[in-house]
Structure formats: structure tokens, C-alpha cells
Amino acid sequence: MPLVNSSQLNNYTPRKQIQTKNSNRESVILALETPKTFTELDKILSISHTTLTKLLKELKSENKIEKTIQNGNPVYQMTKKGEDYFMDTINLSSDVDRIRTRGWKHYRYHSSIGDILSKPKLSFGIESDLTLDKELDKLHLLQEDDINDIKELVLKKIVKNVKEQKLNEKQAGQLVLGFLIDYPTLLRTLHLTPKKLAKSMAKLVHKKTLENKK
């Protein structure tokens, strides 16, 4: 993923500098899901040697990563504290922050029951946001009607799941449902023939069924 080098930070506001640094830190942690050498990290991450060296030193001092030897080569790997940080990093807000550092487009859609049922409009409590890299915006991967179709499906699922429950009218709270679509992975999926795609989906369903039985 394209990231901002330290040499470019002078052109950024302090807030932007912090966002970029945090994004770079998270990218290093994400790259260390499996142990890697400095050279391997340097190939994966689009940041300068100096920036990468500083981030590795910083994360090591925070006991989030450690340097060890594997197969005769020095590698960096996550510590237990780093694994906890890794799990905290994999969330919707962090995904959006990383997109924002690369140049982004954002859309917010407000819907009502009237949009779906063609009746007088009544808010049903579901709002949606679409955030994507600016370069993907011109591909029109999802249209507003598609977003409404997804929300209609979500609403139907919720109605089905709570149908037999006695709901607490005083209950408060919110739920955030997120989908991260990786474009290169999506392309590989789209290139599959319908037969191969169906076979792949069947394998996923079978795997999920086995996991649910455990």
C-alpha cells in the first residue's frame, strides 16, 4: 500500500503527520503477522529506510516487537503485547484511517423505510457510509441502489432474528457492521469461472459449517 515517506512530512499539518505516522506504525505491525527480515519489510512497505528503522526501534522499545534469529537470519516478530496491539489495529476505523492517508472519497447514505417500501418515509435506524480509495471511485463498484439493497437485507435479517424476542424498549446502544473489500483479491475472484467460483464458495460454506459444529 502506498504510504508517505518521512521526507514528505514537512508538507503536512501536525495532525496529518500524526495520522501518517500512526498509519505507518500499523502497517509495520500488520506486515509482521508473520516474522520478516528488514529486507522483506522494506520490499513490502513504501517507506524510507530511515523511517522503517525508526519505527522498528520505536515498536521494539514498546515491547510490541522483538528481533530474533530464524534459519540464521535476523527477523522481526510480534511479542504477546504486539499481538494484542495487532488485534486492536484490525478494526474498521483503522482501515478507514489507512485509506484516508492515501487519498479518499467518502459517501454517507441516509435511508428510510419509504426508500424500500415506497410508503411514507419512516427512519429505521440504519445509516451507511462508503469510504474508498479515490482511484477506485471512478470504477463505480457500488451504487446507491446497491447500498440500499444491502441495507434492506440487513433489516430483514434483524427483523427475523428478533421476531421471537421480547425487546427492551429502554435499551440503548449502536451496532457497526463493516466490510473491507480488497480490490486485488476481488479481481482474482472476478476472474474465476462461475464453476470455480461456486466450488470455492461451497468450500467456504462447508468449512463454516464444520466450525459451527465444534
PyRosetta script that sets phi, psi and omega in degrees:
from pyrosetta import init, pose_from_sequence

init()
pose = pose_from_sequence("MPLVNSSQLNNYTPRKQIQTKNSNRESVILALETPKTFTELDKILSISHTTLTKLLKELKSENKIEKTIQNGNPVYQMTKKGEDYFMDTINLSSDVDRIRTRGWKHYRYHSSIGDILSKPKLSFGIESDLTLDKELDKLHLLQEDDINDIKELVLKKIVKNVKEQKLNEKQAGQLVLGFLIDYPTLLRTLHLTPKKLAKSMAKLVHKKTLENKK")
pose.set_psi(1, 137.8)
pose.set_omega(1, -178.5)
pose.set_phi(2, -70.4)
pose.set_psi(2, 126.3)
pose.set_omega(2, 178.5)
pose.set_phi(3, -122.5)
pose.set_psi(3, 168.4)
pose.set_omega(3, -176.8)
pose.set_phi(4, -92.2)
pose.set_psi(4, 128.7)
pose.set_omega(4, 177.6)
pose.set_phi(5, -73.7)
pose.set_psi(5, 157.9)
pose.set_omega(5, -178.8)
pose.set_phi(6, -62.8)
pose.set_psi(6, -28.5)
pose.set_omega(6, -179.9)
pose.set_phi(7, -66.5)
pose.set_psi(7, -18.0)
pose.set_omega(7, -178.6)
pose.set_phi(8, -92.8)
pose.set_psi(8, -7.3)
pose.set_omega(8, -172.1)
pose.set_phi(9, -66.8)
pose.set_psi(9, -23.8)
pose.set_omega(9, -179.5)
pose.set_phi(10, -61.9)
pose.set_psi(10, -21.7)
pose.set_omega(10, -179.6)
pose.set_phi(11, -88.9)
pose.set_psi(11, 4.2)
pose.set_omega(11, -175.4)
pose.set_phi(12, -110.9)
pose.set_psi(12, 152.2)
pose.set_omega(12, 173.5)
pose.set_phi(13, -71.4)
pose.set_psi(13, 159.9)
pose.set_omega(13, 178.0)
pose.set_phi(14, -52.9)
pose.set_psi(14, -41.2)
pose.set_omega(14, -179.8)
pose.set_phi(15, -63.4)
pose.set_psi(15, -41.7)
pose.set_omega(15, 179.4)
pose.set_phi(16, -66.2)
pose.set_psi(16, -37.1)
pose.set_omega(16, 178.1)
pose.set_phi(17, -61.9)
pose.set_psi(17, -42.5)
pose.set_omega(17, 179.6)
pose.set_phi(18, -65.0)
pose.set_psi(18, -43.5)
pose.set_omega(18, 179.3)
pose.set_phi(19, -61.0)
pose.set_psi(19, -42.4)
pose.set_omega(19, -178.5)
pose.set_phi(20, -66.9)
pose.set_psi(20, -43.1)
pose.set_omega(20, 179.2)
pose.set_phi(21, -62.7)
pose.set_psi(21, -45.0)
pose.set_omega(21, 179.0)
pose.set_phi(22, -62.1)
pose.set_psi(22, -40.3)
pose.set_omega(22, 178.9)
pose.set_phi(23, -63.8)
pose.set_psi(23, -41.4)
pose.set_omega(23, 178.7)
pose.set_phi(24, -65.7)
pose.set_psi(24, -41.1)
pose.set_omega(24, 177.8)
pose.set_phi(25, -60.7)
pose.set_psi(25, -46.3)
pose.set_omega(25, -179.9)
pose.set_phi(26, -64.0)
pose.set_psi(26, -36.9)
pose.set_omega(26, -180.0)
pose.set_phi(27, -65.7)
pose.set_psi(27, -37.4)
pose.set_omega(27, 177.3)
pose.set_phi(28, -64.3)
pose.set_psi(28, -45.9)
pose.set_omega(28, 179.2)
pose.set_phi(29, -61.6)
pose.set_psi(29, -44.8)
pose.set_omega(29, 179.5)
pose.set_phi(30, -62.0)
pose.set_psi(30, -37.7)
pose.set_omega(30, 179.6)
pose.set_phi(31, -67.1)
pose.set_psi(31, -25.5)
pose.set_omega(31, -178.5)
pose.set_phi(32, -92.0)
pose.set_psi(32, 25.3)
pose.set_omega(32, 172.4)
pose.set_phi(33, -58.7)
pose.set_psi(33, -30.3)
pose.set_omega(33, 169.3)
pose.set_phi(34, -126.0)
pose.set_psi(34, 147.9)
pose.set_omega(34, -178.0)
pose.set_phi(35, -55.9)
pose.set_psi(35, 142.4)
pose.set_omega(35, -179.2)
pose.set_phi(36, -144.7)
pose.set_psi(36, 152.1)
pose.set_omega(36, 174.5)
pose.set_phi(37, -80.2)
pose.set_psi(37, 167.8)
pose.set_omega(37, 177.6)
pose.set_phi(38, -60.0)
pose.set_psi(38, -40.8)
pose.set_omega(38, -179.1)
pose.set_phi(39, -62.4)
pose.set_psi(39, -41.7)
pose.set_omega(39, 179.2)
pose.set_phi(40, -64.6)
pose.set_psi(40, -41.6)
pose.set_omega(40, 177.7)
pose.set_phi(41, -64.6)
pose.set_psi(41, -39.5)
pose.set_omega(41, -178.7)
pose.set_phi(42, -63.1)
pose.set_psi(42, -33.6)
pose.set_omega(42, 179.1)
pose.set_phi(43, -74.1)
pose.set_psi(43, -34.7)
pose.set_omega(43, -175.8)
pose.set_phi(44, -78.2)
pose.set_psi(44, -41.5)
pose.set_omega(44, -172.2)
pose.set_phi(45, -99.3)
pose.set_psi(45, 133.0)
pose.set_omega(45, -179.9)
pose.set_phi(46, -89.0)
pose.set_psi(46, 60.9)
pose.set_omega(46, 175.8)
pose.set_phi(47, -131.2)
pose.set_psi(47, 159.1)
pose.set_omega(47, -175.9)
pose.set_phi(48, -70.5)
pose.set_psi(48, 161.6)
pose.set_omega(48, 177.3)
pose.set_phi(49, -57.4)
pose.set_psi(49, -42.6)
pose.set_omega(49, -177.4)
pose.set_phi(50, -63.1)
pose.set_psi(50, -45.6)
pose.set_omega(50, 179.7)
pose.set_phi(51, -63.9)
pose.set_psi(51, -43.9)
pose.set_omega(51, -179.8)
pose.set_phi(52, -63.0)
pose.set_psi(52, -42.7)
pose.set_omega(52, 179.3)
pose.set_phi(53, -61.4)
pose.set_psi(53, -43.2)
pose.set_omega(53, 179.5)
pose.set_phi(54, -64.8)
pose.set_psi(54, -42.2)
pose.set_omega(54, -178.8)
pose.set_phi(55, -66.4)
pose.set_psi(55, -40.6)
pose.set_omega(55, 178.9)
pose.set_phi(56, -64.6)
pose.set_psi(56, -42.1)
pose.set_omega(56, 178.3)
pose.set_phi(57, -63.8)
pose.set_psi(57, -40.6)
pose.set_omega(57, -179.6)
pose.set_phi(58, -65.0)
pose.set_psi(58, -48.8)
pose.set_omega(58, -179.7)
pose.set_phi(59, -65.9)
pose.set_psi(59, -32.9)
pose.set_omega(59, 177.9)
pose.set_phi(60, -68.3)
pose.set_psi(60, -41.2)
pose.set_omega(60, 179.6)
pose.set_phi(61, -66.7)
pose.set_psi(61, -25.0)
pose.set_omega(61, 178.2)
pose.set_phi(62, -88.9)
pose.set_psi(62, 3.7)
pose.set_omega(62, 179.4)
pose.set_phi(63, 61.5)
pose.set_psi(63, 29.5)
pose.set_omega(63, 176.0)
pose.set_phi(64, -91.6)
pose.set_psi(64, -24.9)
pose.set_omega(64, 175.9)
pose.set_phi(65, -135.8)
pose.set_psi(65, 164.2)
pose.set_omega(65, 176.6)
pose.set_phi(66, -141.2)
pose.set_psi(66, 156.6)
pose.set_omega(66, 178.5)
pose.set_phi(67, -105.4)
pose.set_psi(67, 129.0)
pose.set_omega(67, -177.8)
pose.set_phi(68, -142.2)
pose.set_psi(68, -178.7)
pose.set_omega(68, -178.8)
pose.set_phi(69, -114.5)
pose.set_psi(69, 128.8)
pose.set_omega(69, 175.1)
pose.set_phi(70, -132.8)
pose.set_psi(70, 125.6)
pose.set_omega(70, -179.1)
pose.set_phi(71, 53.8)
pose.set_psi(71, 36.0)
pose.set_omega(71, 177.8)
pose.set_phi(72, 80.6)
pose.set_psi(72, 1.5)
pose.set_omega(72, -178.7)
pose.set_phi(73, -114.6)
pose.set_psi(73, 138.9)
pose.set_omega(73, 175.8)
pose.set_phi(74, -72.2)
pose.set_psi(74, 128.2)
pose.set_omega(74, 179.7)
pose.set_phi(75, -131.4)
pose.set_psi(75, 158.4)
pose.set_omega(75, 174.0)
pose.set_phi(76, -103.8)
pose.set_psi(76, 140.6)
pose.set_omega(76, 177.5)
pose.set_phi(77, -146.2)
pose.set_psi(77, 160.2)
pose.set_omega(77, -179.4)
pose.set_phi(78, -75.9)
pose.set_psi(78, 144.1)
pose.set_omega(78, 170.3)
pose.set_phi(79, -88.9)
pose.set_psi(79, 179.9)
pose.set_omega(79, 176.5)
pose.set_phi(80, -60.4)
pose.set_psi(80, -41.1)
pose.set_omega(80, 177.8)
pose.set_phi(81, -64.0)
pose.set_psi(81, -37.1)
pose.set_omega(81, 178.0)
pose.set_phi(82, -67.5)
pose.set_psi(82, -36.9)
pose.set_omega(82, 178.0)
pose.set_phi(83, -64.9)
pose.set_psi(83, -39.2)
pose.set_omega(83, 176.8)
pose.set_phi(84, -64.4)
pose.set_psi(84, -41.3)
pose.set_omega(84, 177.6)
pose.set_phi(85, -65.0)
pose.set_psi(85, -38.7)
pose.set_omega(85, 178.3)
pose.set_phi(86, -58.9)
pose.set_psi(86, -45.6)
pose.set_omega(86, -179.5)
pose.set_phi(87, -66.1)
pose.set_psi(87, -35.5)
pose.set_omega(87, 177.1)
pose.set_phi(88, -70.1)
pose.set_psi(88, -29.2)
pose.set_omega(88, -177.2)
pose.set_phi(89, -74.7)
pose.set_psi(89, -32.2)
pose.set_omega(89, -178.7)
pose.set_phi(90, -79.9)
pose.set_psi(90, 82.3)
pose.set_omega(90, 177.2)
pose.set_phi(91, -147.5)
pose.set_psi(91, 169.5)
pose.set_omega(91, -172.8)
pose.set_phi(92, -61.9)
pose.set_psi(92, -43.9)
pose.set_omega(92, -176.7)
pose.set_phi(93, -64.3)
pose.set_psi(93, -37.5)
pose.set_omega(93, 178.8)
pose.set_phi(94, -68.3)
pose.set_psi(94, -38.1)
pose.set_omega(94, 176.4)
pose.set_phi(95, -60.4)
pose.set_psi(95, -43.6)
pose.set_omega(95, 179.5)
pose.set_phi(96, -65.4)
pose.set_psi(96, -41.4)
pose.set_omega(96, 179.3)
pose.set_phi(97, -60.0)
pose.set_psi(97, -40.7)
pose.set_omega(97, -179.9)
pose.set_phi(98, -66.9)
pose.set_psi(98, -36.8)
pose.set_omega(98, 176.3)
pose.set_phi(99, -65.7)
pose.set_psi(99, -40.0)
pose.set_omega(99, -178.2)
pose.set_phi(100, -61.9)
pose.set_psi(100, -35.4)
pose.set_omega(100, -179.5)
pose.set_phi(101, -70.3)
pose.set_psi(101, -16.6)
pose.set_omega(101, -177.9)
pose.set_phi(102, -98.8)
pose.set_psi(102, -3.9)
pose.set_omega(102, -173.5)
pose.set_phi(103, 99.5)
pose.set_psi(103, 122.3)
pose.set_omega(103, -167.5)
pose.set_phi(104, -143.3)
pose.set_psi(104, 166.4)
pose.set_omega(104, 171.5)
pose.set_phi(105, -129.1)
pose.set_psi(105, 143.1)
pose.set_omega(105, -177.1)
pose.set_phi(106, -135.1)
pose.set_psi(106, 136.0)
pose.set_omega(106, 178.1)
pose.set_phi(107, -130.2)
pose.set_psi(107, 139.0)
pose.set_omega(107, 173.4)
pose.set_phi(108, -119.3)
pose.set_psi(108, 130.0)
pose.set_omega(108, -178.6)
pose.set_phi(109, -114.1)
pose.set_psi(109, 127.6)
pose.set_omega(109, 175.3)
pose.set_phi(110, -105.1)
pose.set_psi(110, 127.0)
pose.set_omega(110, -178.5)
pose.set_phi(111, -123.9)
pose.set_psi(111, 164.4)
pose.set_omega(111, 176.6)
pose.set_phi(112, -143.1)
pose.set_psi(112, 167.2)
pose.set_omega(112, 177.0)
pose.set_phi(113, -59.4)
pose.set_psi(113, -32.0)
pose.set_omega(113, 179.9)
pose.set_phi(114, -61.8)
pose.set_psi(114, -30.2)
pose.set_omega(114, 178.6)
pose.set_phi(115, -65.5)
pose.set_psi(115, -29.8)
pose.set_omega(115, -175.7)
pose.set_phi(116, -95.9)
pose.set_psi(116, -42.9)
pose.set_omega(116, -172.6)
pose.set_phi(117, -99.8)
pose.set_psi(117, -0.2)
pose.set_omega(117, -178.6)
pose.set_phi(118, 55.7)
pose.set_psi(118, 39.8)
pose.set_omega(118, 176.2)
pose.set_phi(119, -119.0)
pose.set_psi(119, 174.4)
pose.set_omega(119, 176.0)
pose.set_phi(120, -51.6)
pose.set_psi(120, 136.9)
pose.set_omega(120, -170.6)
pose.set_phi(121, -68.8)
pose.set_psi(121, 136.3)
pose.set_omega(121, 177.5)
pose.set_phi(122, -142.7)
pose.set_psi(122, 119.8)
pose.set_omega(122, -178.1)
pose.set_phi(123, -60.7)
pose.set_psi(123, 134.7)
pose.set_omega(123, 177.6)
pose.set_phi(124, -114.6)
pose.set_psi(124, 18.3)
pose.set_omega(124, 168.5)
pose.set_phi(125, 79.2)
pose.set_psi(125, 15.5)
pose.set_omega(125, 178.6)
pose.set_phi(126, -118.8)
pose.set_psi(126, 117.1)
pose.set_omega(126, 173.9)
pose.set_phi(127, -113.4)
pose.set_psi(127, 153.3)
pose.set_omega(127, -178.9)
pose.set_phi(128, -133.2)
pose.set_psi(128, 144.6)
pose.set_omega(128, 176.2)
pose.set_phi(129, -123.4)
pose.set_psi(129, 138.7)
pose.set_omega(129, 175.6)
pose.set_phi(130, -120.3)
pose.set_psi(130, 117.4)
pose.set_omega(130, 178.2)
pose.set_phi(131, -121.0)
pose.set_psi(131, 130.2)
pose.set_omega(131, -177.9)
pose.set_phi(132, -150.9)
pose.set_psi(132, 160.0)
pose.set_omega(132, 175.2)
pose.set_phi(133, -61.5)
pose.set_psi(133, 140.5)
pose.set_omega(133, -175.4)
pose.set_phi(134, -55.6)
pose.set_psi(134, -36.8)
pose.set_omega(134, -178.5)
pose.set_phi(135, -65.7)
pose.set_psi(135, -26.2)
pose.set_omega(135, 179.9)
pose.set_phi(136, -84.0)
pose.set_psi(136, -16.4)
pose.set_omega(136, -175.5)
pose.set_phi(137, -60.0)
pose.set_psi(137, -39.0)
pose.set_omega(137, -176.8)
pose.set_phi(138, -72.8)
pose.set_psi(138, -10.1)
pose.set_omega(138, 179.0)
pose.set_phi(139, -82.5)
pose.set_psi(139, -15.4)
pose.set_omega(139, 178.5)
pose.set_phi(140, 53.0)
pose.set_psi(140, 50.5)
pose.set_omega(140, -178.8)
pose.set_phi(141, -62.6)
pose.set_psi(141, -35.6)
pose.set_omega(141, 178.0)
pose.set_phi(142, -133.8)
pose.set_psi(142, 132.2)
pose.set_omega(142, 177.6)
pose.set_phi(143, -101.2)
pose.set_psi(143, 168.0)
pose.set_omega(143, -179.0)
pose.set_phi(144, -60.2)
pose.set_psi(144, -38.3)
pose.set_omega(144, 178.0)
pose.set_phi(145, -62.4)
pose.set_psi(145, -35.2)
pose.set_omega(145, 177.9)
pose.set_phi(146, -65.3)
pose.set_psi(146, -41.5)
pose.set_omega(146, 179.0)
pose.set_phi(147, -61.5)
pose.set_psi(147, -42.5)
pose.set_omega(147, 179.0)
pose.set_phi(148, -64.9)
pose.set_psi(148, -36.7)
pose.set_omega(148, 177.1)
pose.set_phi(149, -62.5)
pose.set_psi(149, -41.9)
pose.set_omega(149, 179.2)
pose.set_phi(150, -64.7)
pose.set_psi(150, -42.1)
pose.set_omega(150, 179.6)
pose.set_phi(151, -66.7)
pose.set_psi(151, -35.5)
pose.set_omega(151, 176.9)
pose.set_phi(152, -62.8)
pose.set_psi(152, -42.1)
pose.set_omega(152, 178.3)
pose.set_phi(153, -63.5)
pose.set_psi(153, -43.6)
pose.set_omega(153, 179.1)
pose.set_phi(154, -60.5)
pose.set_psi(154, -44.9)
pose.set_omega(154, -179.8)
pose.set_phi(155, -61.3)
pose.set_psi(155, -43.4)
pose.set_omega(155, 179.6)
pose.set_phi(156, -62.8)
pose.set_psi(156, -39.4)
pose.set_omega(156, 179.1)
pose.set_phi(157, -65.5)
pose.set_psi(157, -42.1)
pose.set_omega(157, 179.5)
pose.set_phi(158, -63.8)
pose.set_psi(158, -45.3)
pose.set_omega(158, 179.1)
pose.set_phi(159, -58.5)
pose.set_psi(159, -42.7)
pose.set_omega(159, 179.7)
pose.set_phi(160, -65.1)
pose.set_psi(160, -41.8)
pose.set_omega(160, -175.3)
pose.set_phi(161, -72.9)
pose.set_psi(161, -27.6)
pose.set_omega(161, -177.7)
pose.set_phi(162, -101.3)
pose.set_psi(162, 1.0)
pose.set_omega(162, -173.1)
pose.set_phi(163, -55.0)
pose.set_psi(163, -41.9)
pose.set_omega(163, -175.7)
pose.set_phi(164, -95.0)
pose.set_psi(164, 4.7)
pose.set_omega(164, -177.0)
pose.set_phi(165, -95.5)
pose.set_psi(165, 150.2)
pose.set_omega(165, 172.6)
pose.set_phi(166, -91.8)
pose.set_psi(166, 110.6)
pose.set_omega(166, -172.5)
pose.set_phi(167, -85.8)
pose.set_psi(167, 142.3)
pose.set_omega(167, 176.8)
pose.set_phi(168, -86.2)
pose.set_psi(168, 110.4)
pose.set_omega(168, -176.2)
pose.set_phi(169, -65.8)
pose.set_psi(169, -19.1)
pose.set_omega(169, -177.6)
pose.set_phi(170, -96.1)
pose.set_psi(170, -0.7)
pose.set_omega(170, -179.3)
pose.set_phi(171, -66.3)
pose.set_psi(171, 137.2)
pose.set_omega(171, 177.3)
pose.set_phi(172, -123.1)
pose.set_psi(172, 159.1)
pose.set_omega(172, 178.5)
pose.set_phi(173, 147.6)
pose.set_psi(173, 170.9)
pose.set_omega(173, 178.7)
pose.set_phi(174, -136.8)
pose.set_psi(174, 159.3)
pose.set_omega(174, 178.8)
pose.set_phi(175, -131.3)
pose.set_psi(175, 132.8)
pose.set_omega(175, 177.7)
pose.set_phi(176, -114.3)
pose.set_psi(176, 123.5)
pose.set_omega(176, 178.6)
pose.set_phi(177, -112.6)
pose.set_psi(177, 123.3)
pose.set_omega(177, -175.6)
pose.set_phi(178, -124.7)
pose.set_psi(178, 147.9)
pose.set_omega(178, 173.9)
pose.set_phi(179, -127.5)
pose.set_psi(179, 122.4)
pose.set_omega(179, 173.7)
pose.set_phi(180, -103.6)
pose.set_psi(180, 115.6)
pose.set_omega(180, -179.0)
pose.set_phi(181, -104.2)
pose.set_psi(181, 115.0)
pose.set_omega(181, 178.8)
pose.set_phi(182, -88.6)
pose.set_psi(182, 116.4)
pose.set_omega(182, -171.6)
pose.set_phi(183, -61.2)
pose.set_psi(183, -46.3)
pose.set_omega(183, 178.7)
pose.set_phi(184, -59.5)
pose.set_psi(184, -40.4)
pose.set_omega(184, 177.7)
pose.set_phi(185, -66.4)
pose.set_psi(185, -39.3)
pose.set_omega(185, 177.4)
pose.set_phi(186, -60.2)
pose.set_psi(186, -41.5)
pose.set_omega(186, 179.3)
pose.set_phi(187, -60.8)
pose.set_psi(187, -43.1)
pose.set_omega(187, 179.6)
pose.set_phi(188, -62.3)
pose.set_psi(188, -37.8)
pose.set_omega(188, 178.8)
pose.set_phi(189, -66.5)
pose.set_psi(189, -42.8)
pose.set_omega(189, -178.4)
pose.set_phi(190, -65.8)
pose.set_psi(190, -25.9)
pose.set_omega(190, -179.6)
pose.set_phi(191, -80.9)
pose.set_psi(191, -9.0)
pose.set_omega(191, 177.0)
pose.set_phi(192, -71.1)
pose.set_psi(192, 145.7)
pose.set_omega(192, 174.2)
pose.set_phi(193, -70.9)
pose.set_psi(193, 155.1)
pose.set_omega(193, 178.9)
pose.set_phi(194, -51.3)
pose.set_psi(194, -37.7)
pose.set_omega(194, -179.2)
pose.set_phi(195, -66.3)
pose.set_psi(195, -45.3)
pose.set_omega(195, 179.9)
pose.set_phi(196, -67.5)
pose.set_psi(196, -37.5)
pose.set_omega(196, 179.0)
pose.set_phi(197, -64.1)
pose.set_psi(197, -44.0)
pose.set_omega(197, 179.3)
pose.set_phi(198, -62.8)
pose.set_psi(198, -40.4)
pose.set_omega(198, 179.2)
pose.set_phi(199, -65.1)
pose.set_psi(199, -41.4)
pose.set_omega(199, 179.0)
pose.set_phi(200, -64.2)
pose.set_psi(200, -42.6)
pose.set_omega(200, 179.3)
pose.set_phi(201, -65.7)
pose.set_psi(201, -38.1)
pose.set_omega(201, 178.9)
pose.set_phi(202, -63.0)
pose.set_psi(202, -38.6)
pose.set_omega(202, 178.2)
pose.set_phi(203, -64.1)
pose.set_psi(203, -41.7)
pose.set_omega(203, 179.3)
pose.set_phi(204, -64.2)
pose.set_psi(204, -42.7)
pose.set_omega(204, 179.5)
pose.set_phi(205, -64.2)
pose.set_psi(205, -42.1)
pose.set_omega(205, 179.5)
pose.set_phi(206, -63.6)
pose.set_psi(206, -43.1)
pose.set_omega(206, 178.6)
pose.set_phi(207, -61.7)
pose.set_psi(207, -42.8)
pose.set_omega(207, 179.9)
pose.set_phi(208, -65.4)
pose.set_psi(208, -39.2)
pose.set_omega(208, 178.9)
pose.set_phi(209, -62.5)
pose.set_psi(209, -42.7)
pose.set_omega(209, 177.9)
pose.set_phi(210, -63.9)
pose.set_psi(210, -40.8)
pose.set_omega(210, 179.4)
pose.set_phi(211, -64.3)
pose.set_psi(211, -38.1)
pose.set_omega(211, -179.3)
pose.set_phi(212, -68.8)
pose.set_psi(212, -25.2)
pose.set_omega(212, -178.3)
pose.set_phi(213, -80.1)
pose.set_psi(213, -17.0)
pose.set_omega(213, -177.5)
pose.set_phi(214, -73.0)
pose.dump_pdb("model.pdb")
